[in-house]
Amino acid sequence: MANSTSTDHDLPGYALLIAAEPPVRHPLAVTAQLPPLAALPPARLVGTRQASAVQLANPDDPQTVLTCLRTAAAAEGHLLVYAAGHLVVDTRQHRLHLALARTTARTVRYTALPWHWLAAELRHRPPGSTTVVADLAADTGVWQALASREQALDGPYALYGAVQLEDRRHRPAPAYTRAFAHILRTVSATPPAHVLHEEAVGAAVPDVDATATLWLGGVAPARPAEQRPAEQRPVDVPAPRTAPVTPTAPFVPATPAALPLADPHRAISEASQAGRHAEAAAIAAACEQNALRGHGVTSPEVAHWIEVRAFLAFAEGAADRACELWMRGAVTRLMAEQPESHPAVAEAVDRAHHAWHRVTEPGRVRELGTELLSLRTRVTGKDGAREDVRQRLAKLAEALSH
């Protein structure tokens, strides 16, 4: 899993595997996936010449997990932390936790592992030396908070994996972990982290509900060609814009346009135009991770690579994913203290608005439209933009009521 230098590769690596199933009606069956992972040579798991591994199956004490995490964080070489199970939020501080074996809704603060402990213990490790792989389930409130970036799993590490929605209609399964383990069993050498992630996503997609899955660290692969809308075509990926955009009225959602390229943007565009969508997505994901390490989570640099991923999603016909990513890019820019009037902020929201009009599934239209309407209160855009969202949501509500 390491994207490391030769020196890092020669140092002994370490893997910490954590999987827990809380006492809920339909737990994500992750502990059954630990034996296949633990059976792999630790060096194969971590991607170093030598490595050791520790597995925690159904731990019930967060302090025990913390002790193991501290030991792992002290490892000199590359570190892989695998965390699987249910994400929950405590009612007092509203922070994300990984539910452990005794966690219930009332005992989250005492029996679950706070996710920010993970970030705190790993913050002193050398940049680029830590990978976190997560296969998680979350209820509607937590899942939507992650989708809207009100909550985040980000930290001082490269993050890959999946978060699936768990509710009455969705019963998630650890498809990502199964694919992840299968790939590592069958390859001759451990692929780079972003490549392994893209391959695992591609293998897991048939076994998950794409509309109820958030992919961490990458984008969902393109649908088969026969399922893509006729208007799909490869598009050039824009480099950061240097000139402001002049808005015009009345409001018309923006359409993606080709802009001048610069490496690595050219490599992404060429891969996309050649149909190598996973490769293009992997390059963009790697660039985003570099931006995260170099500039922080809330930075224009990170926002730019989120928006590049949105372009790729739109080119592949995943309008809902593109809309979601463009909104995430806009929110990231706002959190980076770029004003609502900044051209890049306005453009990201306009592109999200345009992509939203291509979404047809009612549930996704309503979900994304609600977030877009909220965003339009800050980034009003061209004349009629906010009213356009309101009217479409109103028509959808009326249609669903009949």
BAPANU-780743 format. One line per field, with one value per residue (C-alpha): x, y, z; residue number from 1. Coordinates in steps of 0.25 Angstrom, whole numbers. Layout:
N
east <- [X;...]
north <- [Y;...]
up <- [Z;...]
rodo <- [NUM;...]
//
This chain:
402
east <- [0;12;15;28;43;52;57;43;41;54;49;40;25;13;-1;-12;-25;-38;-51;-64;-78;-87;-100;-109;-119;-112;-97;-87;-80;-66;-60;-61;-52;-41;-35;-33;-26;-18;-14;-7;8;9;19;9;-2;8;16;30;41;37;26;18;3;-7;-22;-33;-45;-58;-50;-59;-50;-46;-34;-29;-30;-23;-11;-10;-11;0;9;6;8;22;26;38;33;20;8;-6;-18;-30;-43;-56;-70;-80;-78;-86;-87;-88;-100;-92;-80;-85;-72;-70;-67;-64;-74;-67;-73;-81;-85;-100;-107;-106;-92;-84;-76;-71;-70;-67;-53;-53;-49;-41;-32;-27;-24;-17;-8;-4;-1;14;17;25;17;13;16;2;-10;-23;-33;-47;-59;-71;-86;-94;-108;-115;-111;-97;-96;-102;-93;-81;-87;-89;-75;-82;-74;-60;-51;-39;-26;-11;-12;-16;-30;-37;-49;-64;-75;-89;-103;-109;-125;-137;-135;-120;-112;-98;-87;-72;-70;-59;-51;-53;-48;-37;-32;-34;-26;-14;-15;-14;-4;11;14;6;1;2;-9;-17;-16;-21;-32;-37;-36;-44;-55;-56;-58;-67;-77;-86;-88;-92;-103;-95;-105;-103;-88;-78;-64;-52;-40;-45;-57;-66;-62;-69;-82;-81;-82;-95;-101;-95;-104;-102;-96;-84;-71;-56;-54;-41;-38;-36;-24;-26;-33;-25;-36;-49;-62;-72;-86;-98;-113;-123;-118;-114;-106;-92;-86;-73;-63;-49;-38;-23;-16;-3;4;-2;-15;-11;-8;-22;-28;-21;-24;-39;-40;-33;-44;-35;-44;-39;-25;-30;-37;-25;-16;-26;-27;-12;-11;-22;-15;-2;-10;-16;-2;4;-7;-18;-32;-38;-29;-32;-22;-30;-43;-37;-34;-48;-53;-44;-50;-64;-60;-56;-69;-77;-70;-73;-88;-88;-96;-100;-85;-81;-91;-87;-72;-74;-82;-71;-61;-69;-71;-56;-53;-62;-56;-42;-48;-50;-62;-75;-72;-59;-60;-55;-66;-77;-72;-72;-86;-91;-85;-91;-105;-103;-100;-112;-121;-115;-119;-132;-133;-143;-137;-123;-130;-136;-124;-114;-124;-126;-111;-111;-122;-115;-102;-109;-113;-98;-94;-106;-101;-108;-122;-132;-122;-128;-142;-139;-135;-147;-156;-150;-151;-165;-169;-162;-170;-183;-180;-176;-189;-198]
north <- [0;9;21;22;25;13;16;15;2;-4;0;-11;-8;-10;-13;-11;-18;-14;-19;-19;-22;-15;-21;-16;-23;-24;-22;-20;-34;-29;-38;-50;-42;-41;-56;-54;-41;-46;-59;-50;-48;-35;-29;-32;-24;-12;-12;-13;-23;-27;-24;-29;-29;-28;-31;-27;-35;-29;-21;-16;-5;8;9;-5;0;13;5;-3;9;16;4;4;19;17;8;14;9;10;8;2;4;-4;0;-7;-6;4;19;26;40;43;52;62;66;61;54;42;29;14;6;-6;-19;-13;0;4;17;21;17;23;32;21;9;14;18;33;35;48;39;32;46;50;38;38;53;52;41;46;51;40;28;25;19;17;7;8;-1;5;6;18;21;32;44;40;36;49;57;50;52;67;69;73;61;56;44;52;53;52;40;35;30;19;11;12;16;10;14;5;7;-1;-2;-4;-16;-13;-24;-23;-24;-14;-22;-35;-29;-23;-36;-44;-34;-35;-50;-51;-40;-43;-29;-19;-8;6;10;18;7;-4;5;7;-8;-11;-1;-7;-21;-17;-8;-20;-24;-10;0;11;22;18;17;28;24;29;34;32;32;21;14;17;9;-1;6;1;8;22;33;36;50;45;48;50;64;72;74;89;94;104;116;129;139;142;137;148;144;146;147;140;128;116;105;105;94;88;94;90;99;100;88;86;74;66;71;66;52;51;57;47;35;40;42;28;22;19;24;17;22;36;35;29;41;51;44;43;58;61;53;61;74;69;67;79;89;84;79;93;99;103;93;82;88;88;73;70;78;70;58;64;66;52;47;56;51;37;40;40;53;51;48;60;69;64;66;80;84;78;87;99;97;94;107;114;108;112;126;129;138;135;144;137;133;119;117;122;113;101;103;106;93;86;92;88;73;73;75;63;54;47;37;44;41;47;59;62;59;67;78;80;82;91;100;102;105;115;123;127;126;132;131;137;142;131;121;119;119;109;99;102;100;87;82;86;79;67;67;69;57;48;52;46]
up <- [0;1;-9;-2;-5;-6;8;14;6;13;27;34;31;41;39;49;46;53;51;60;59;70;75;64;56;43;46;35;34;35;46;36;26;36;34;19;22;33;25;15;18;25;15;4;12;15;2;9;9;23;32;44;46;58;57;67;64;71;82;92;99;92;102;97;82;86;92;79;71;78;76;61;60;66;54;46;32;25;33;28;38;33;41;38;44;47;48;59;65;80;84;92;83;70;67;58;65;61;68;76;81;92;86;86;83;98;100;88;97;106;97;83;77;74;60;64;73;60;54;67;68;54;53;56;46;34;22;12;22;26;19;25;18;23;20;28;29;34;37;29;38;38;24;19;28;21;7;10;17;30;36;30;32;27;34;33;24;11;12;3;4;5;14;11;15;25;27;25;10;10;16;13;11;12;-3;-3;7;0;-13;-6;0;-13;-21;-11;-11;-27;-30;-30;-24;-16;-25;-21;-11;-21;-32;-22;-17;-32;-35;-22;-25;-39;-33;-22;-30;-35;-20;-15;-17;-24;-20;-5;-5;-3;-9;0;-8;-22;-31;-35;-48;-61;-64;-76;-89;-92;-80;-82;-87;-102;-99;-92;-97;-92;-88;-85;-70;-67;-60;-49;-55;-55;-61;-55;-60;-64;-61;-70;-68;-69;-62;-70;-63;-68;-77;-75;-85;-89;-83;-84;-79;-70;-65;-58;-64;-78;-73;-67;-80;-89;-80;-80;-95;-97;-89;-77;-67;-55;-58;-60;-46;-40;-44;-39;-26;-24;-27;-17;-6;-9;-8;5;11;5;7;17;16;14;3;-11;-16;-10;-16;-30;-30;-25;-36;-46;-41;-43;-58;-59;-53;-62;-74;-70;-69;-54;-52;-38;-34;-42;-35;-21;-24;-30;-18;-9;-16;-14;1;2;-5;5;16;11;12;-2;-3;-9;-20;-24;-39;-35;-24;-34;-45;-36;-31;-46;-51;-39;-43;-57;-53;-44;-56;-62;-50;-52;-40;-31;-18;-23;-29;-16;-7;-16;-19;-4;-2;-15;-10;3;-4;-13;-1;0;-15;-21;-36;-48;-47;-45;-40;-26;-31;-42;-31;-23;-35;-38;-24;-23;-36;-31;-17;-25;-34;-22;-14;-25]
rodo <- [1;2;3;4;5;6;7;8;9;10;11;12;13;14;15;16;17;18;19;20;21;22;23;24;25;26;27;28;29;30;31;32;33;34;35;36;37;38;39;40;41;42;43;44;45;46;47;48;49;50;51;52;53;54;55;56;57;58;59;60;61;62;63;64;65;66;67;68;69;70;71;72;73;74;75;76;77;78;79;80;81;82;83;84;85;86;87;88;89;90;91;92;93;94;95;96;97;98;99;100;101;102;103;104;105;106;107;108;109;110;111;112;113;114;115;116;117;118;119;120;121;122;123;124;125;126;127;128;129;130;131;132;133;134;135;136;137;138;139;140;141;142;143;144;145;146;147;148;149;150;151;152;153;154;155;156;157;158;159;160;161;162;163;164;165;166;167;168;169;170;171;172;173;174;175;176;177;178;179;180;181;182;183;184;185;186;187;188;189;190;191;192;193;194;195;196;197;198;199;200;201;202;203;204;205;206;207;208;209;210;211;212;213;214;215;216;217;218;219;220;221;222;223;224;225;226;227;228;229;230;231;232;233;234;235;236;237;238;239;240;241;242;243;244;245;246;247;248;249;250;251;252;253;254;255;256;257;258;259;260;261;262;263;264;265;266;267;268;269;270;271;272;273;274;275;276;277;278;279;280;281;282;283;284;285;286;287;288;289;290;291;292;293;294;295;296;297;298;299;300;301;302;303;304;305;306;307;308;309;310;311;312;313;314;315;316;317;318;319;320;321;322;323;324;325;326;327;328;329;330;331;332;333;334;335;336;337;338;339;340;341;342;343;344;345;346;347;348;349;350;351;352;353;354;355;356;357;358;359;360;361;362;363;364;365;366;367;368;369;370;371;372;373;374;375;376;377;378;379;380;381;382;383;384;385;386;387;388;389;390;391;392;393;394;395;396;397;398;399;400;401;402]
//
